[in-house]
Amino acid sequence: MILTLSTLPSPIGPLAVACDEDGSVRGVSFGEGLERSMRRTWPGATLAAGEAPAAMRAGLEAYFAGDRAALARIDWSLDGASAGDGFQVRVWRALAEVPVGTTISYGEMAKQAGEPGAAQAAGVALNRNPIPLVLPCHRVVGADGAMVGFGGGLERKTWLLRHEGALLI
């Protein structure tokens, strides 16, 4: 597999993205760390600098322009991820089902991934999400609604949730 790495501007800062030959997103990073994440998640992939596919760029641009549903239309893939089909990948796939404009707790995420009571393990899986933003880990909050844990930083998480209408303050 060849993953094309590129950087795109956004209102929350530069986004580093990795896309496969079919144009599916395989990785997103808020600045540094994309290459390391891709080597961990797809250890056999060849990484090459290039331009992000037009459809992917258009999806992100639409999202940041106010089309709250645009993230759900961006093609992504976890096929062949080193995490296999275990709990971690189930958590990542469950993220795609969290509706825009809503939040859920780590405990609820663990339950949706088939492991009730594994909130802490869900947090670890979310921390390793190779496609943050597209697989919206920013929609997962503490049991009391607290803004906790986001690889892009809590300021970005707050911005994203406000942008989606999940935070009104």
Secondary structure, DSSP 8 states (H G I E B T S, - for coil): -EEEEEEE--TTS-EEEEE-TTS-EEEEESSTTHHHHHHHHSTT-EEEE----HHHHHHHHHHHTT-TTGGGGS-B--TT-TTTTSHHHHHHHHHTTS-TT--EEHHHHHHHTT-TT-HHHHHHHHHT-SSBTTB-GGGEE-TTS-----TT-HHHHHHHHHHTTS---
